[in-house]
């Protein structure tokens, strides 16, 4: 799974304190929201994105977040421009907070570094196993069939807590969390290990693992982990992220999301992203 998203899902980060002072009090005739919204480009849809983060985003435009950005740009009647930076430590500071771009297309709800729009999809971590193997019917990390199995896990992510609770960590194989995907690809490495037999099962963030399986690994089966009875939760609502205080821009994006939700769902479904309901209790039922 992509590293910036993983870190966002693991824990909330600390927000930046708003600057204040006597001068601000004396010249505050213009609301803060209006001032900050002036930073949003009116000449282009400026997107902050990782250049090597398939199946989500990349420079070629093949990622599903690229396609969602194209949809938004079309509806806004604006050209699409990117600021590329690895989705790792410093991503928001070097892109959105530096005013180099105006929106991150995919960002987990609740992170204080950004102002979140309404969520436009909900997804979950998934278990990936051989479709014809002895683990093909497993739906929970508490299943006894996983005992003594070697399971791939991205280090420090929420499913690791469930694996520890069920005694699965001693034989687990950990893959790096914070990486520059231009040089290291933990999800691809994990799936390659699963295919070779180096591990027996893989646990990945669904919007990463499931599209990779759909594109290149038809011999594997993907099962969303929706049956874990104990915390932490393994499903997350995904929003778009904008700068703190940019309420006008947030509301505009919320309107775009609402009016174009069926088209967004179609992009996600085509990519193979597992869509679950808002409570994480089952797959999302989409109208035909």
C-alpha positions as CSV (number, residue, x, y, z in Angstrom):
1,X,0.0,0.0,0.0
2,X,1.2,3.4,-0.7
3,X,3.2,4.8,2.2
4,X,1.7,8.2,2.7
5,X,-1.8,6.7,2.9
6,X,-0.7,4.0,5.2
7,X,0.8,6.5,7.6
8,X,-2.4,8.6,7.5
9,X,-4.4,5.5,8.4
10,X,-2.2,4.4,11.2
11,X,-2.5,7.6,13.2
12,X,-3.7,11.2,13.1
13,X,-1.0,13.8,12.7
14,X,-0.7,17.1,14.6
15,X,-2.2,20.2,13.0
16,X,-0.3,23.5,12.5
17,X,-1.2,26.2,14.9
18,X,-2.9,29.3,13.4
19,X,-0.9,32.4,13.7
20,X,-2.5,35.3,15.5
21,X,-1.8,38.7,17.1
22,X,-2.9,42.3,17.7
23,X,-2.3,43.2,14.0
24,X,-4.7,40.5,12.9
25,X,-7.4,41.7,15.2
26,X,-7.1,45.3,13.8
27,X,-7.3,44.3,10.1
28,X,-9.7,41.4,10.2
29,X,-12.4,43.0,8.0
30,X,-11.8,40.2,5.4
31,X,-12.7,36.7,6.7
32,X,-9.9,34.2,7.0
33,X,-11.7,31.7,4.8
34,X,-11.9,34.3,2.0
35,X,-8.2,35.1,2.3
36,X,-7.0,31.5,2.2
37,X,-9.4,30.6,-0.6
38,X,-7.6,33.2,-2.7
39,X,-4.7,30.8,-2.8
40,X,-6.7,28.4,-5.0
41,X,-5.8,28.7,-8.7
42,X,-8.6,29.9,-10.9
43,X,-6.6,29.0,-14.1
44,X,-6.1,25.3,-13.5
45,X,-7.1,22.4,-11.3
46,X,-3.7,22.0,-9.5
47,X,-3.4,18.5,-8.0
48,X,-0.8,17.3,-5.5
49,X,0.2,13.7,-6.4
50,X,2.8,10.9,-6.1
51,X,4.5,10.3,-9.5
52,X,5.0,6.6,-8.9
53,X,2.1,5.3,-6.9
54,X,0.1,2.9,-9.1
55,X,-2.6,1.9,-9.0
56,X,-3.5,5.3,-7.4
57,X,-1.4,7.8,-9.3
58,X,1.5,8.2,-11.6
59,X,3.0,10.5,-14.2
60,X,1.5,8.5,-17.0
61,X,-2.0,9.2,-15.8
62,X,-3.0,5.5,-15.5
63,X,-3.9,5.7,-11.8
64,X,-7.6,5.8,-10.7
65,X,-6.9,9.0,-8.8
66,X,-5.5,10.5,-12.1
67,X,-8.8,9.6,-13.7
68,X,-10.8,11.2,-10.9
69,X,-8.7,14.3,-11.2
70,X,-9.4,14.4,-15.0
71,X,-13.2,14.1,-14.3
72,X,-13.1,17.0,-11.8
73,X,-11.0,19.2,-14.2
74,X,-13.5,18.5,-17.0
75,X,-16.5,19.4,-14.8
76,X,-14.7,22.6,-13.7
77,X,-13.8,23.5,-17.2
78,X,-10.1,23.9,-16.3
79,X,-6.9,22.3,-17.5
80,X,-5.3,19.8,-15.1
81,X,-1.9,20.5,-13.6
82,X,0.2,18.3,-11.3
83,X,2.8,19.0,-8.6
84,X,4.6,15.7,-8.2
85,X,6.2,14.6,-4.9
86,X,6.6,11.2,-3.3
87,X,3.8,10.3,-0.9
88,X,6.0,10.0,2.1
89,X,7.3,12.3,4.9
90,X,6.9,15.9,4.0
91,X,4.4,15.4,1.2
92,X,1.8,17.8,2.5
93,X,4.4,20.4,3.6
94,X,6.1,20.4,0.2
95,X,3.0,20.5,-1.9
96,X,-0.3,21.6,-0.4
97,X,1.0,23.8,2.4
98,X,3.6,25.3,0.0
99,X,0.7,26.5,-2.2
100,X,2.2,24.6,-5.1
101,X,-1.1,22.8,-5.6
102,X,-4.7,22.9,-4.3
103,X,-6.0,19.4,-3.7
104,X,-4.9,15.9,-2.8
105,X,-7.3,13.5,-4.5
106,X,-7.1,10.7,-2.0
107,X,-6.7,11.4,1.8
108,X,-8.0,9.5,4.8
109,X,-10.7,11.2,6.8
110,X,-9.6,12.8,10.0
111,X,-6.0,13.8,9.4
112,X,-5.4,17.3,10.8
113,X,-2.8,18.3,8.3
114,X,-5.5,19.0,5.8
115,X,-9.1,20.1,5.6
116,X,-11.1,17.0,4.5
117,X,-13.9,17.2,2.0
118,X,-16.8,14.8,2.3
119,X,-15.7,11.3,1.7
120,X,-16.2,9.9,-1.8
121,X,-15.5,6.3,-1.0
122,X,-15.0,3.8,1.8
123,X,-12.7,0.9,1.6
124,X,-10.9,-1.7,3.8
125,X,-7.8,-3.7,4.2
126,X,-7.9,-7.0,2.4
127,X,-6.6,-10.5,2.8
128,X,-5.0,-11.9,-0.4
129,X,-4.5,-15.6,-0.9
130,X,-4.4,-18.2,-3.6
131,X,-7.9,-18.5,-5.1
132,X,-7.7,-22.3,-5.2
133,X,-5.7,-22.8,-2.0
134,X,-6.6,-24.0,1.5
135,X,-7.0,-20.4,2.7
136,X,-9.4,-19.3,0.0
137,X,-12.4,-19.4,2.4
138,X,-10.7,-17.3,5.2
139,X,-12.5,-14.0,6.0
140,X,-11.0,-13.0,9.3
141,X,-7.5,-12.8,10.8
142,X,-8.8,-14.9,13.7
143,X,-9.4,-17.9,11.5
144,X,-7.5,-21.0,12.9
145,X,-6.4,-21.8,9.3
146,X,-3.9,-18.9,9.5
147,X,-2.1,-20.3,12.5
148,X,1.5,-21.1,11.6
149,X,1.2,-19.4,8.3
150,X,3.6,-16.8,7.1
151,X,1.6,-13.6,6.3
152,X,2.9,-10.5,4.6
153,X,2.1,-7.2,6.4
154,X,3.1,-3.6,5.9
155,X,4.9,-2.8,9.2
156,X,3.0,-0.5,11.6
157,X,-0.4,-0.7,9.9
158,X,-3.7,-1.4,11.7
159,X,-4.0,-5.1,10.7
160,X,-0.7,-5.8,12.5
161,X,-2.6,-5.2,15.8
162,X,-5.1,-7.9,14.9
163,X,-2.3,-10.2,13.8
164,X,-0.5,-9.7,17.1
165,X,-3.7,-10.5,19.0
166,X,-4.1,-13.7,17.1
167,X,-0.5,-14.8,17.5
168,X,0.4,-14.3,13.8
169,X,3.3,-12.0,14.1
170,X,6.1,-14.4,15.0
171,X,6.1,-15.9,11.5
172,X,4.9,-12.7,9.6
173,X,7.1,-11.1,7.0
174,X,7.1,-7.3,7.4
175,X,7.5,-4.9,4.5
176,X,8.5,-1.2,4.7
177,X,5.9,1.4,5.5
178,X,7.5,4.7,4.5
179,X,9.1,4.4,1.1
180,X,9.7,6.4,-2.1
181,X,7.8,4.3,-4.6
182,X,10.1,5.4,-7.4
183,X,12.7,3.1,-5.9
184,X,10.8,0.6,-3.7
185,X,7.4,-1.1,-4.1
186,X,6.4,-3.1,-1.0
187,X,3.0,-4.1,-2.4
188,X,4.4,-5.5,-5.6
189,X,7.1,-7.3,-3.6
190,X,4.5,-8.8,-1.2
191,X,2.4,-10.1,-4.1
192,X,5.5,-11.5,-5.8
193,X,6.4,-13.3,-2.6
194,X,2.9,-14.7,-2.4
195,X,3.0,-16.0,-5.9
196,X,6.4,-17.6,-5.3
197,X,5.3,-19.3,-2.1
198,X,7.7,-17.2,0.1
199,X,4.5,-16.2,2.1
200,X,1.2,-17.9,2.4
201,X,-1.1,-14.8,2.5
202,X,-0.8,-11.0,2.1
203,X,-2.6,-8.2,4.0
204,X,-2.8,-4.9,2.1
205,X,-4.8,-1.7,2.0
206,X,-7.7,-2.6,-0.4
207,X,-7.3,0.3,-2.9
208,X,-3.7,-0.8,-3.5
209,X,-3.9,-4.6,-3.3
210,X,-7.2,-5.3,-5.0
211,X,-6.4,-3.3,-8.2
212,X,-3.0,-4.9,-8.4
213,X,-4.5,-8.4,-8.2
214,X,-7.2,-7.5,-10.8
215,X,-4.5,-6.2,-13.2
216,X,-1.8,-8.8,-12.9
217,X,-2.7,-11.7,-10.6
218,X,-5.8,-13.6,-11.6
219,X,-4.7,-16.6,-9.6
220,X,-5.2,-14.7,-6.3
221,X,-8.3,-14.0,-4.3
222,X,-9.1,-10.8,-2.5
223,X,-11.3,-10.7,0.7
224,X,-12.1,-7.4,2.5
225,X,-11.4,-7.8,6.2
226,X,-14.8,-6.7,7.5
227,X,-15.3,-9.3,10.3
228,X,-12.8,-8.3,12.9
229,X,-14.7,-8.0,16.2
230,X,-12.0,-5.9,18.0
231,X,-10.4,-2.5,17.3
232,X,-8.7,-1.0,15.5
233,X,-11.1,-0.7,12.6
234,X,-9.8,-1.9,9.2
235,X,-12.1,0.3,7.0
236,X,-11.5,4.0,6.2
237,X,-13.4,6.8,4.5
238,X,-11.4,8.5,1.8
239,X,-11.8,12.2,1.1
240,X,-10.0,14.9,-0.9
241,X,-7.6,17.1,1.1
242,X,-7.3,20.9,0.9
243,X,-5.6,23.5,2.9
244,X,-6.9,24.3,6.4
245,X,-9.3,27.2,6.3
246,X,-10.3,26.9,2.6
247,X,-14.0,26.3,3.3
248,X,-15.1,27.8,0.0
249,X,-12.9,25.4,-2.0
250,X,-14.0,22.5,0.2
251,X,-17.7,23.2,-0.4
252,X,-17.1,23.5,-4.2
253,X,-15.4,20.1,-4.2
254,X,-18.2,18.6,-2.0
255,X,-20.7,19.8,-4.6
256,X,-18.6,18.2,-7.4
257,X,-18.3,14.9,-5.5
258,X,-22.1,14.8,-4.8
259,X,-23.1,15.5,-8.4
260,X,-20.5,13.1,-9.9
261,X,-20.6,10.3,-7.4
262,X,-21.8,7.7,-9.9
263,X,-19.0,8.5,-12.3
264,X,-16.5,8.4,-9.5
265,X,-17.9,5.0,-8.4
266,X,-17.5,3.7,-11.9
267,X,-13.8,4.8,-12.0
268,X,-13.1,3.1,-8.7
269,X,-15.0,-0.1,-9.7
270,X,-13.3,-0.3,-13.0
271,X,-9.9,-0.1,-11.2
272,X,-10.9,-2.9,-8.9
273,X,-11.1,-0.9,-5.6
274,X,-13.2,-2.7,-3.1
275,X,-16.0,-0.4,-2.1
276,X,-17.7,-1.0,1.3
277,X,-20.6,0.7,3.0
278,X,-19.9,3.7,5.4
279,X,-20.1,1.5,8.5
280,X,-17.6,-1.1,7.1
281,X,-20.1,-4.0,7.6
282,X,-20.4,-5.1,4.0
283,X,-19.7,-4.4,0.3
284,X,-21.3,-1.2,-1.1
285,X,-24.4,-2.0,-3.1
286,X,-24.3,0.1,-6.3
287,X,-27.3,0.7,-8.5
288,X,-27.2,-1.2,-11.8
